[in-house]
């Protein structure tokens, strides 16, 4: 479009492409640190989007945990909700599907599936082997 010619000519296209493998420092005690089994992760990226740091304090005050950042702490890589709020709420800027294989699931996918199985098991009404009725309370957000 004609009105964008000057913007493009100036070279500022409004963002920077993050492409390739990046390191993230994982928060101690976070779900992502538990899943990776390490204090850092290395994941592939392909995006132009970032969390606006001007709102990080407000977002954290609302309960979202910034559980992984770039090593210098300026870019948010992972967010999560505590397990007592949601059974498995983890999000990442990365593309874990690029490092997952059918016989070797990515730690984030494995964590999601394990959490879903745990929640399903907690809500069972019958013992699979005996067929007896079990009295099980409805799962809480931490189940």
Secondary structure, DSSP 8 states (H G I E B T S, - for coil): -GGGHHHHHTT--SS--EEEEEEEEE-TT-HHHHHHTSSEEEEEEEES----GGGHHHHHHTT-EEEEE-TTS-SEEEEE--TTT-SS-EEESS-GGGG-BTTB--HHHHHHHHHHHHHHHHT--B-TTT--B-------TT-
